[in-house]
């Protein structure tokens, strides 16, 4: 799975650096660093909803939520902050790994 965090101008101003740091810590905390590739990315054209985090999951899908847009290769999480990153990770991303 690939997680891309937008670092475009709007998302940068809304704290994308903090979100990146939080996700780095979450991958380590949940011991999934070798299962999830974390990348910075430029604009997903959802600037009004930033910070945006794209989860490229392939065929795995998450349960749709109000702060999410489904796309062909996964889903886009909107309004991600340092404060809500772990909750979104635990509810939307981690279950897709199907770890016991």
MARFINU-337118 format. One record per atom (N, C-alpha, C, O, CB): residue number from 0; residue in one letter; atom name; x, y, z. Coordinates in Angstrom, 1 decimal. Atoms other than C-alpha are relative to their C-alpha. Glycine has a CB too. Layout:
% residues N
    nr   rest   atom     east    north       up
   NUM      A     CA        X        Y        Z
...
% end
This chain:
% residues 100
    nr   rest   atom     east    north       up
     0      X      N      0.8     -1.2      0.0
     0      X     CA      0.0      0.0      0.0
     0      X      C      0.9      1.2      0.0
     0      X      O      2.0      1.2      0.6
     0      X     CB     -1.0      0.0      1.2
     1      X      N     -0.8     -1.2      0.0
     1      X     CA      1.2      3.5     -0.7
     1      X      C     -0.9      1.1      0.6
     1      X      O     -2.1      1.2      0.2
     1      X     CB      0.4      0.4     -1.5
     2      X      N      0.6     -1.2     -0.6
     2      X     CA      0.2      6.6      1.3
     2      X      C      0.7      1.2     -0.5
     2      X      O      1.9      1.3     -0.3
     2      X     CB     -0.1     -0.1      1.6
     3      X      N     -0.6     -1.2      0.5
     3      X     CA      0.8      9.9     -0.4
     3      X      C     -0.7      1.2      0.8
     3      X      O     -1.9      1.3      0.8
     3      X     CB     -0.2      0.2     -1.5
     4      X      N      0.5     -1.1     -0.7
     4      X     CA      0.5     13.1      1.6
     4      X      C      0.3      1.3     -0.8
     4      X      O      1.4      1.5     -1.2
     4      X     CB      0.6      0.1      1.5
     5      X      N     -0.1     -1.1      0.8
     5      X     CA     -0.1     16.3     -0.3
     5      X      C      0.9      1.1      0.7
     5      X      O      0.7      1.4      1.9
     5      X     CB     -1.3      0.7     -0.3
     6      X      N     -0.9     -1.0     -0.5
     6      X     CA      2.7     18.9      0.1
     6      X      C     -0.1      1.3     -0.8
     6      X      O      0.8      2.1     -0.8
     6      X     CB      1.4     -0.5      0.1
     7      X      N      0.3     -1.2      0.8
     7      X     CA      1.2     21.5     -2.3
     7      X      C     -0.2      1.2      0.9
     7      X      O     -0.2      1.0      2.1
     7      X     CB     -1.2     -0.2     -0.9
     8      X      N      0.0     -1.3     -0.8
     8      X     CA      1.0     25.1     -1.2
     8      X      C     -1.1      0.0      1.1
     8      X      O     -0.8      0.3      2.2
     8      X     CB     -0.2      1.1     -0.9
     9      X      N      1.1     -0.1     -1.0
     9      X     CA     -2.4     24.9      0.5
     9      X      C      0.1     -1.0      1.1
     9      X      O      0.0     -0.7      2.3
     9      X     CB     -1.4     -0.2     -0.7
    10      X      N     -0.2      1.1     -1.1
    10      X     CA     -1.8     21.6      2.3
    10      X      C      1.2      0.3      0.8
    10      X      O      1.2      0.1      2.0
    10      X     CB      0.1     -1.4     -0.7
    11      X      N     -1.2     -0.3     -0.8
    11      X     CA      1.7     22.8      3.3
    11      X      C     -0.4      1.1      1.1
    11      X      O      0.0      0.9      2.2
    11      X     CB      1.1      0.6     -0.9
    12      X      N      0.4     -1.0     -0.9
    12      X     CA      0.1     25.9      4.9
    12      X      C     -0.9     -0.5      1.1
    12      X      O     -1.0      0.0      2.2
    12      X     CB     -0.7      1.1     -0.7
    13      X      N      0.9      0.6     -0.9
    13      X     CA     -2.4     23.7      6.6
    13      X      C      0.6     -1.1      0.9
    13      X      O     -0.1     -1.8      1.7
    13      X     CB     -1.2     -0.6     -0.7
    14      X      N     -0.7      0.9     -0.9
    14      X     CA      0.2     21.5      8.3
    14      X      C      0.4     -1.4     -0.6
    14      X      O      0.5     -2.3      0.2
    14      X     CB     -0.8     -0.2      1.1
    15      X      N     -0.3      1.3      0.6
    15      X     CA      1.2     18.7      5.8
    15      X      C      1.3     -0.5      0.6
    15      X      O      1.5     -1.7      0.8
    15      X     CB      0.1      0.1     -1.5
    16      X      N     -1.2      0.4     -0.6
    16      X     CA      4.7     18.6      7.4
    16      X      C     -0.3     -0.8      1.3
    16      X      O      0.3     -1.8      1.5
    16      X     CB      1.0      1.1      0.2
    17      X      N      0.4      0.7     -1.3
    17      X     CA      3.2     17.7     10.8
    17      X      C     -0.7     -1.3     -0.3
    17      X      O     -0.5     -2.3      0.5
    17      X     CB     -0.9      1.0      0.8
    18      X      N      0.7      1.3      0.4
    18      X     CA      0.9     15.1      9.1
    18      X      C      1.0     -1.0     -0.4
    18      X      O      0.9     -2.2      0.0
    18      X     CB     -1.0      0.3     -1.1
    19      X      N     -1.0      0.9      0.4
    19      X     CA      3.9     13.5      7.5
    19      X      C      0.8     -0.6      1.2
    19      X      O      1.0     -1.8      1.3
    19      X     CB      1.0      0.7     -1.0
    20      X      N     -0.7      0.5     -1.2
    20      X     CA      5.8     13.3     10.8
    20      X      C     -0.9     -0.9      0.8
    20      X      O     -0.4     -1.9      1.3
    20      X     CB      0.4      1.2      0.8
    21      X      N      0.9      0.8     -0.8
    21      X     CA      2.7     11.9     12.5
    21      X      C     -0.1     -1.4     -0.7
    21      X      O     -0.1     -2.4      0.0
    21      X     CB     -1.4      0.7      0.1
    22      X      N      0.1      1.3      0.7
    22      X     CA      2.3      9.2      9.8
    22      X      C      1.3     -0.8      0.1
    22      X      O      1.2     -2.1      0.2
    22      X     CB     -0.4      0.2     -1.5
    23      X      N     -1.3      0.7     -0.2
    23      X     CA      6.0      8.3     10.1
    23      X      C      0.0     -0.7      1.3
    23      X      O      0.4     -1.9      1.4
    23      X     CB      1.2      0.9     -0.1
    24      X      N      0.0      0.6     -1.4
    24      X     CA      5.5      7.7     13.8
    24      X      C     -1.1     -1.1      0.1
    24      X      O     -0.8     -2.1      0.7
    24      X     CB     -0.4      1.1      1.0
    25      X      N      1.0      1.1      0.0
    25      X     CA      2.3      5.7     13.2
    25      X      C      0.4     -1.3     -0.7
    25      X      O      0.1     -2.4     -0.2
    25      X     CB     -1.3      0.5     -0.7
    26      X      N     -0.5      1.1      0.7
    26      X     CA      3.9      3.4     10.7
    26      X      C      1.0     -0.8      0.9
    26      X      O      1.0     -2.0      1.0
    26      X     CB      0.8      0.3     -1.3
    27      X      N     -0.9      0.6     -0.9
    27      X     CA      6.6      2.7     13.3
    27      X      C     -0.7     -0.6      1.2
    27      X      O     -0.5     -1.7      1.6
    27      X     CB      1.1      1.0      0.5
    28      X      N      0.7      0.5     -1.2
    28      X     CA      4.2      2.4     16.3
    28      X      C     -0.8     -1.3     -0.3
    28      X      O     -0.9     -2.2      0.5
    28      X     CB     -1.0      1.1      0.4
    29      X      N      0.8      1.2      0.4
    29      X     CA      2.0     -0.1     14.4
    29      X      C      0.8     -1.1     -0.7
    29      X      O      0.2     -2.0     -1.2
    29      X     CB     -1.2      0.4     -0.8
    30      X      N     -0.9      0.9      0.6
    30      X     CA      5.0     -1.9     13.0
    30      X      C     -0.4     -0.4     -1.5
    30      X      O     -0.4     -1.6     -1.8
    30      X     CB      0.2     -1.2      0.8
    31      X      N      0.4      0.3      1.4
    31      X     CA      3.9     -1.6      9.3
    31      X      C      0.9      0.8     -1.0
    31      X      O      0.5      1.0     -2.1
    31      X     CB     -1.5      0.4     -0.2
    32      X      N     -0.9     -0.8      0.9
    32      X     CA      6.9      0.3      7.9
    32      X      C      0.3     -0.8     -1.3
    32      X      O      0.6     -0.2     -2.3
    32      X     CB      1.2      0.3      0.7
    33      X      N     -0.4      0.8      1.2
    33      X     CA      7.6     -2.6      5.5
    33      X      C     -1.3     -0.4     -0.8
    33      X      O     -1.2     -1.0     -1.9
    33      X     CB      0.7     -1.3      0.4
    34      X      N      1.2      0.3      0.7
    34      X     CA      3.9     -2.9      4.4
    34      X      C     -0.6      1.3     -0.6
    34      X      O     -1.4      1.2     -1.6
    34      X     CB     -1.0     -0.6      1.0
    35      X      N      0.5     -1.2      0.5
    35      X     CA      3.2      0.8      3.7
    35      X      C      1.1      0.9     -0.4
    35      X      O      2.0      1.1      0.4
    35      X     CB     -1.0      0.7      1.1
    36      X      N     -1.0     -1.0      0.5
    36      X     CA      5.2      3.2      1.6
    36      X      C     -0.5      1.4      0.2
    36      X      O     -1.6      1.6     -0.4
    36      X     CB      0.4     -0.3     -1.5
    37      X      N      0.5     -1.4     -0.3
    37      X     CA      4.9      6.8      2.7
    37      X      C      0.7      0.9     -1.0
    37      X      O      2.0      0.9     -1.1
    37      X     CB      0.3      0.4      1.5
    38      X      N     -0.5     -0.9      0.9
    38      X     CA      5.4      9.5      0.1
    38      X      C     -0.6      1.4      0.1
    38      X      O     -1.8      1.5      0.5
    38      X     CB     -0.2     -0.5     -1.5
    39      X      N      0.6     -1.3      0.2
    39      X     CA      5.0     13.2     -0.3
    39      X      C     -0.4      0.2     -1.4
    39      X      O      0.2     -0.5     -2.3
    39      X     CB      1.1      1.1      0.4
    40      X      N      0.6     -0.1      1.3
    40      X     CA      3.0     14.3     -3.3
    40      X      C     -0.5      1.4     -0.2
    40      X      O     -0.8      2.1      0.8
    40      X     CB     -1.1     -1.0     -0.3
    41      X      N      0.6     -1.3      0.3
    41      X     CA      1.9     17.5     -5.0
    41      X      C     -1.5     -0.1     -0.2
    41      X      O     -2.1     -1.2      0.0
    41      X     CB      0.7      0.6     -1.2
    42      X      N      1.5     -0.2     -0.1
    42      X     CA     -1.7     18.6     -5.4
    42      X      C     -0.8     -1.1     -0.5
    42      X      O     -0.6     -1.7     -1.6
    42      X     CB     -0.3      1.2     -0.8
    43      X      N      1.0      1.0      0.4
    43      X     CA     -4.6     16.2     -5.6
    43      X      C     -1.3      0.8     -0.5
    43      X      O     -2.3      0.2     -0.7
    43      X     CB     -0.4     -0.9      1.2
    44      X      N      1.1     -0.9      0.5
    44      X     CA     -6.9     19.2     -6.7
    44      X      C     -1.1      0.0      1.0
    44      X      O     -2.3      0.1      0.5
    44      X     CB     -0.4     -0.5     -1.4
    45      X      N      1.0     -0.1     -1.1
    45      X     CA     -8.8     19.2     -3.4
    45      X      C      0.5      1.0      1.0
    45      X      O      0.3      0.8      2.2
    45      X     CB     -0.2     -1.5      0.6
    46      X      N     -0.6     -0.9     -0.9
    46      X     CA     -7.1     22.2     -1.9
    46      X      C     -0.9      0.5      1.1
    46      X      O     -0.4      0.7      2.2
    46      X     CB      0.5      1.2     -0.8
    47      X      N      0.9     -0.5     -1.0
    47      X     CA    -10.1     23.4     -0.1
    47      X      C     -0.2     -1.0      1.2
    47      X      O     -0.7     -0.6      2.3
    47      X     CB     -1.4      0.4     -0.6
    48      X      N      0.2      1.1     -1.0
    48      X     CA    -10.2     20.1      1.8
    48      X      C      1.3     -0.5      0.7
    48      X      O      1.3     -1.5      1.4
    48      X     CB     -0.6     -1.2     -0.6
    49      X      N     -1.3      0.5     -0.5
    49      X     CA     -6.5     19.9      2.9
    49      X      C      0.1      0.1      1.5
    49      X      O     -0.6      0.8      2.1
    49      X     CB      1.1      0.8     -0.7
    50      X      N     -1.1      0.8      0.6
    50      X     CA     -4.4     18.4      4.2
    50      X      C     -0.7     -1.3     -0.5
    50      X      O     -1.5     -1.9      0.2
    50      X     CB      1.1     -0.3      1.1
    51      X      N      0.6      1.1      0.7
    51      X     CA     -5.3     15.6      1.8
    51      X      C      1.1     -1.2      0.0
    51      X      O      2.3     -1.0     -0.2
    51      X     CB     -0.4      0.3     -1.4
    52      X      N     -0.8      1.2      0.0
    52      X     CA     -3.9     12.0      2.1
    52      X      C     -0.6     -1.0     -0.9
    52      X      O     -1.7     -1.4     -0.7
    52      X     CB      0.2     -0.5      1.5
    53      X      N      0.5      1.0      0.9
    53      X     CA     -4.2      9.6     -0.7
    53      X      C      0.5     -1.4      0.4
    53      X      O      1.7     -1.6      0.6
    53      X     CB      0.4      0.3     -1.5
    54      X      N     -0.4      1.3     -0.3
    54      X     CA     -4.2      5.9      0.1
    54      X      C     -0.2     -0.9     -1.3
    54      X      O     -1.4     -1.1     -1.7
    54      X     CB     -0.8     -0.6      1.2
    55      X      N      0.1      0.8      1.2
    55      X     CA     -3.4      3.8     -3.0
    55      X      C      0.0     -1.5      0.5
    55      X      O      1.0     -2.0      0.9
    55      X     CB      1.2      0.2     -0.9
    56      X      N      0.2      1.3     -0.6
    56      X     CA     -4.8      0.4     -1.9
    56      X      C     -0.2     -1.1     -1.1
    56      X      O     -0.3     -2.3     -0.7
    56      X     CB     -1.2      0.0      0.9
    57      X      N      0.3      1.0      1.0
    57      X     CA     -5.3     -1.3     -5.2
    57      X      C     -1.4     -0.5      0.1
    57      X      O     -2.3      0.3     -0.1
    57      X     CB      1.0     -1.2      0.1
    58      X      N      1.3      0.5      0.0
    58      X     CA     -8.3     -3.6     -4.9
    58      X      C     -0.7      0.1      1.4
    58      X      O     -1.9     -0.1      1.6
    58      X     CB      0.0     -1.4     -0.4
    59      X      N      0.5     -0.1     -1.4
    59      X     CA     -8.7     -3.1     -1.1
    59      X      C     -0.7      1.3      0.2
    59      X      O     -0.2      2.4     -0.2
    59      X     CB      1.1     -0.1      1.1
    60      X      N      0.8     -1.2     -0.1
    60      X     CA    -11.4     -0.6     -0.2
    60      X      C     -0.3      0.2      1.5
    60      X      O     -0.5     -0.8      2.3
    60      X     CB     -1.3      0.0     -0.8
    61      X      N      0.4     -0.4     -1.3
    61      X     CA    -12.2      1.2      3.0
    61      X      C     -1.4      0.3      0.1
    61      X      O     -2.1      0.6     -0.9
    61      X     CB      0.9      1.2      0.5
    62      X      N      1.4     -0.4     -0.2
    62      X     CA    -15.6      2.0      4.5
    62      X      C     -0.1      1.5     -0.3
    62      X      O      0.7      2.3      0.3
    62      X     CB     -0.5     -0.4      1.4
    63      X      N      0.1     -1.4      0.4
    63      X     CA    -16.7      5.3      3.0
    63      X      C     -0.4      0.8      1.2
    63      X      O     -1.3      0.5      1.9
    63      X     CB     -0.9      0.2     -1.2
    64      X      N      0.3     -1.0     -1.1
    64      X     CA    -16.8      8.3      5.4
    64      X      C     -0.2      1.3     -0.6
    64      X      O      0.1      1.6     -1.8
    64      X     CB      1.1      0.0      1.0
    65      X      N      0.2     -1.3      0.5
    65      X     CA    -17.8     11.9      5.0
    65      X      C      1.2      0.8     -0.4
    65      X      O      1.2      1.6     -1.3
    65      X     CB     -0.8      0.8      1.0
    66      X      N     -1.2     -0.7      0.3
    66      X     CA    -14.2     13.1      4.9
    66      X      C      0.8     -0.7     -1.0
    66      X      O      2.1     -0.7     -1.0
    66      X     CB      0.8      0.3      1.3
    67      X      N     -0.7      0.9      0.9
    67      X     CA    -13.3     10.7      2.1
    67      X      C     -0.6      0.1     -1.4
    67      X      O     -1.8      0.3     -1.6
    67      X     CB      0.0     -1.4      0.5
    68      X      N      0.4      0.1      1.4
    68      X     CA    -13.4     10.6     -1.7
    68      X      C      0.5     -1.3     -0.5
    68      X      O      1.8     -1.6     -0.4
    68      X     CB      0.4      1.2     -0.8
    69      X      N     -0.5      1.2      0.6
    69      X     CA    -13.2      7.2     -3.4
    69      X      C      0.6      0.3     -1.3
    69      X      O      0.0      1.1     -2.1
    69      X     CB     -1.1     -1.1      0.0
    70      X      N     -0.6     -0.1      1.3
    70      X     CA    -11.0      6.9     -6.4
    70      X      C      0.4     -1.3     -0.6
    70      X      O      0.3     -2.3      0.1
    70      X     CB      1.3      1.0      0.0
    71      X      N     -0.2      1.3      0.7
    71      X     CA    -10.0      4.2     -8.9
    71      X      C      1.0     -0.9      0.7
    71      X      O      0.8     -2.1      0.8
    71      X     CB      0.5      0.3     -1.4
    72      X      N     -1.0      0.8     -0.6
    72      X     CA     -6.9      3.1     -7.0
    72      X      C      0.0      0.1      1.5
    72      X      O      1.0     -0.3      2.1
    72      X     CB      1.3      0.4     -0.5
    73      X      N      0.0     -0.1     -1.5
    73      X     CA     -8.0      3.7     -3.4
    73      X      C     -1.0      1.1      0.4
    73      X      O     -2.1      1.2      0.0
    73      X     CB      1.4      0.3      0.5
    74      X      N      0.8     -1.0     -0.6
    74      X     CA     -9.3      6.7     -1.5
    74      X      C      0.8      1.2      0.4
    74      X      O      2.0      1.1      0.7
    74      X     CB     -0.9     -0.5      1.1
    75      X      N     -0.6     -1.2     -0.4
    75      X     CA     -8.5     10.3     -0.6
    75      X      C     -0.6      0.4      1.3
    75      X      O     -1.9      0.6      1.4
    75      X     CB     -0.1      1.1     -1.1
    76      X      N      0.5     -0.5     -1.3
    76      X     CA     -8.8     11.4      3.1
    76      X      C      0.2      1.5      0.0
    76      X      O      1.2      2.0     -0.4
    76      X     CB      0.7     -0.7      1.2
    77      X      N      0.0     -1.4      0.0
    77      X     CA     -9.6     15.1      3.6
    77      X      C      0.1      0.5      1.4
    77      X      O     -0.2     -0.2      2.4
    77      X     CB     -1.2      0.6     -0.7
    78      X      N     -0.1     -0.7     -1.3
    78      X     CA     -8.9     17.5      6.5
    78      X      C      0.8     -0.8      1.0
    78      X      O      0.4     -0.8      2.2
    78      X     CB     -1.4      0.3      0.5
    79      X      N     -0.8      0.8     -0.9
    79      X     CA     -6.2     15.3      7.9
    79      X      C      0.9      1.0      0.8
    79      X      O      1.5      1.9      0.2
    79      X     CB      0.9     -1.0     -0.7
    80      X      N     -0.8     -0.8     -0.9
    80      X     CA     -4.4     16.9     10.9
    80      X      C      0.9     -0.9      0.8
    80      X      O      0.7     -2.1      0.9
    80      X     CB     -0.9      0.9      0.9
    81      X      N     -0.8      0.7     -0.9
    81      X     CA     -1.7     15.9     13.3
    81      X      C     -0.9     -0.7      1.1
    81      X      O     -0.6     -1.8      1.5
    81      X     CB      1.1      0.9      0.6
    82      X      N      0.9      0.5     -1.1
    82      X     CA     -4.5     15.5     15.9
    82      X      C     -0.9     -1.2     -0.4
    82      X      O     -1.2     -2.0      0.4
    82      X     CB     -0.8      1.1      0.5
    83      X      N      0.9      1.1      0.3
    83      X     CA     -6.8     13.2     13.9
    83      X      C      0.7     -1.1     -0.9
    83      X      O      0.0     -2.0     -1.3
    83      X     CB     -1.2      0.6     -0.8
    84      X      N     -0.7      0.9      0.9
    84      X     CA     -4.2     11.3     11.9
    84      X      C     -0.1     -1.5      0.5
    84      X      O     -0.3     -2.4     -0.2
    84      X     CB      1.5      0.4     -0.2
    85      X      N      0.0      1.4     -0.5
    85      X     CA     -4.0      8.3     14.2
    85      X      C     -1.4     -0.6      0.0
    85      X      O     -1.6     -1.8     -0.4
    85      X     CB      0.5      0.0      1.5
    86      X      N      1.4      0.6      0.1
    86      X     CA     -7.8      7.9     14.4
    86      X      C     -0.3     -0.4     -1.4
    86      X      O     -0.9     -1.5     -1.6
    86      X     CB     -1.0      1.1      0.5
    87      X      N      0.2      0.3      1.4
    87      X     CA     -8.0      8.0     10.6
    87      X      C      0.8     -1.3     -0.4
    87      X      O      0.3     -2.1     -1.1
    87      X     CB      0.3      1.2     -0.9
    88      X      N     -0.9      1.2      0.3
    88      X     CA     -5.1      5.5     10.3
    88      X      C     -0.6     -1.2      0.6
    88      X      O     -0.7     -2.2     -0.1
    88      X     CB      1.4      0.3      0.6
    89      X      N      0.5      1.2     -0.7
    89      X     CA     -6.6      3.1     12.8
    89      X      C     -1.4     -0.5     -0.6
    89      X      O     -1.6     -1.7     -0.7
    89      X     CB     -0.2      0.2      1.5
    90      X      N      1.4      0.4      0.6
    90      X     CA    -10.2      3.2     11.3
    90      X      C      0.0     -0.2     -1.5
    90      X      O     -0.8     -1.1     -1.9
    90      X     CB     -0.9      1.1      0.4
    91      X      N      0.1      0.0      1.5
    91      X     CA     -9.5      3.6      7.6
    91      X      C      1.1     -0.8     -0.7
    91      X      O      0.9     -1.3     -1.8
    91      X     CB     -0.1      1.3     -0.5
    92      X      N     -1.2      0.6      0.8
    92      X     CA     -6.0      2.3      6.7
    92      X      C      0.4     -1.3      0.6
    92      X      O      0.5     -2.3     -0.1
    92      X     CB      1.1      1.0      0.1
    93      X      N     -0.5      1.2     -0.7
    93      X     CA     -4.8     -0.3      9.3
    93      X      C     -0.9     -1.2     -0.3
    93      X      O     -0.3     -2.3     -0.5
    93      X     CB      0.1      0.3      1.4
    94      X      N      0.8      1.3      0.3
    94      X     CA     -7.8     -2.7      8.8
    94      X      C      0.2     -0.6     -1.4
    94      X      O      0.0     -1.8     -1.6
    94      X     CB     -1.5      0.3      0.2
    95      X      N     -0.2      0.6      1.4
    95      X     CA     -7.0     -3.0      5.1
    95      X      C      1.2     -0.9     -0.1
    95      X      O      1.4     -1.6     -1.1
    95      X     CB      0.2      1.2     -1.0
    96      X      N     -1.2      0.9      0.0
    96      X     CA     -3.7     -4.7      6.0
    96      X      C     -0.3     -1.4      0.3
    96      X      O      0.5     -2.3      0.1
    96      X     CB      1.0      0.6      0.9
    97      X      N      0.4      1.4     -0.4
    97      X     CA     -5.6     -7.7      7.3
    97      X      C      1.0     -0.7      0.9
    97      X      O      1.3     -1.9      0.7
    97      X     CB     -0.3     -0.8     -1.2
    98      X      N     -0.9      0.6     -0.9
    98      X     CA     -3.2     -8.3     10.1
    98      X      C     -0.7     -0.6      1.2
    98      X      O     -1.8      0.0      1.6
    98      X     CB      1.0      1.1      0.5
    99      X      N      0.6      0.7     -1.2
    99      X     CA     -4.1    -10.6     13.0
    99      X      C      0.5      0.5      1.2
    99      X      O      0.0      0.1      2.3
    99      X     CB      0.1     -1.5     -0.1
% end
